[in-house]
Amino acid sequence: MAFELPKLPYAFNALEPYIDAGTMEVHHGKHHAGYTNNLNGAIQGSSLEAMPIEAILKDVSKLSPAVRNNGGGFYNHNLFWTVMAPNAGGEPQGEVGKLINKSFGSFSEFKEKFSTAAASRFGSGWAWLVVNDGKLVVGSTPNQDNPLMDISELKGSPILALDVWEHAYYLKYQNRRPEYIGNFFNVINWAQVEKNLNSALG
Amino acid sequence: MKHELPKLPYALEDLAPVISSQTLEFHYGKHHQAYVNNLNNLIVGTKFENADLETIVREADGGIFNNGAQVWNHTFYFSAFSPKPKAAPAGKLAEAIIADFGSFEQFKEAFAKAAATLFGSGWAWLVKDAYGHLEIVQESNAGNPLRTGLTPLLTCDVWEHAYYLDYQNKRPDYIQEFWSIVDWSVVEYRFGK
């Protein structure tokens, strides 16, 4: 069974003006589609075909770089699209809001920590909010690695992800990564992050 | 010492359509400049404060290495281009390319593959080893072959910022067009040094 490129849960232009339609179209239609196809190519005919992506990533150190890179790219973008939405952003309520305050002191301290993680990742990569042992942790990973992977320094269940590969923002923001990061907070779908938290806590 | 952004040996619009003036405006004017500025800020009060750039590339770590190597790499990358390039290597470099890769075409194919398959941000390099043999190496992020005792001859920047405005996800197209602005007289000079 092949992995499928998920449909975007909104139109290409739905996140304007923070993320432009042109970027969304190439990012989803070319980059994410590329990772999906290459992942399918890399696992074709192996027992991995029958496994959920999370299980593949968990033992990725035993697998080829193609599975690590494309499996990560497939999973990371799946999560990324769903944690954004039009008419979203603001400060989280519910359990996420409470746990953010408990883990980081306040929402603004969380925001600063997450933004720094995203801005200071040198080269290509991702910033994450993960649940580890009932606590929230912020960090980043290089390239298409993620916190589910056994090779990752940052460990946990991802509930929020921000893509800081240049392809995620270059058409609109060019070298201004910090501005892209600031605007990401206007499209965070906290309702989905709350759901992700609940499933992570089981 | 204070590091400076070197002048480009051509105008911003001279490499179009291979590399647009808009790309160069950001790549040279913003990215390269930012690495210079960051480096100058980071070395204050460290043992690299008075070091030359090559020493920093060879010996530094962390942010000083990242920014210092990116200054070096970009200067090296930009200075191999010309709007009126020598289109193919001649003389001893041409002989070395044939000896080590079979032909100029086979070299280009191997170099293009290294540039296309480097995952994430980084650089593809043509280098000379201590015995004068040529090799192709890939380096991630700010990586630089001087660190492993190799002599760089040519590099292709495959950070997405090098090509995204002009080619978006089509990195192989950028690499293919890259050949038409490489000035082989520059690479010959580097090889002969």
Chai-1 contact restraints between the chains, C-beta under 6 A:
chainA,res_idxA,chainB,res_idxB,connection_type,confidence,min_distance_angstrom,max_distance_angstrom,comment,restraint_id
A,V26,B,Q168,contact,1.0,0.0,6.0,A-B,restraint_1
A,V26,B,N169,contact,1.0,0.0,6.0,A-B,restraint_2
A,K30,B,N169,contact,1.0,0.0,6.0,A-B,restraint_3
A,H31,B,N169,contact,1.0,0.0,6.0,A-B,restraint_4
A,N69,B,F119,contact,1.0,0.0,6.0,A-B,restraint_5
A,F122,B,N66,contact,1.0,0.0,6.0,A-B,restraint_6
A,F122,B,N141,contact,1.0,0.0,6.0,A-B,restraint_7
A,G123,B,G120,contact,1.0,0.0,6.0,A-B,restraint_8
A,G123,B,S121,contact,1.0,0.0,6.0,A-B,restraint_9
A,G123,B,N141,contact,1.0,0.0,6.0,A-B,restraint_10
A,S124,B,G120,contact,1.0,0.0,6.0,A-B,restraint_11
A,S124,B,S121,contact,1.0,0.0,6.0,A-B,restraint_12
A,N143,B,F119,contact,1.0,0.0,6.0,A-B,restraint_13
A,N143,B,G120,contact,1.0,0.0,6.0,A-B,restraint_14
A,E166,B,E160,contact,1.0,0.0,6.0,A-B,restraint_15
A,E166,B,H161,contact,1.0,0.0,6.0,A-B,restraint_16
A,H167,B,E160,contact,1.0,0.0,6.0,A-B,restraint_17
A,Y170,B,Y164,contact,1.0,0.0,6.0,A-B,restraint_18
A,Q174,B,F26,contact,1.0,0.0,6.0,A-B,restraint_19
A,N175,B,F26,contact,1.0,0.0,6.0,A-B,restraint_20
A,N175,B,K30,contact,1.0,0.0,6.0,A-B,restraint_21
A,N175,B,H31,contact,1.0,0.0,6.0,A-B,restraint_22
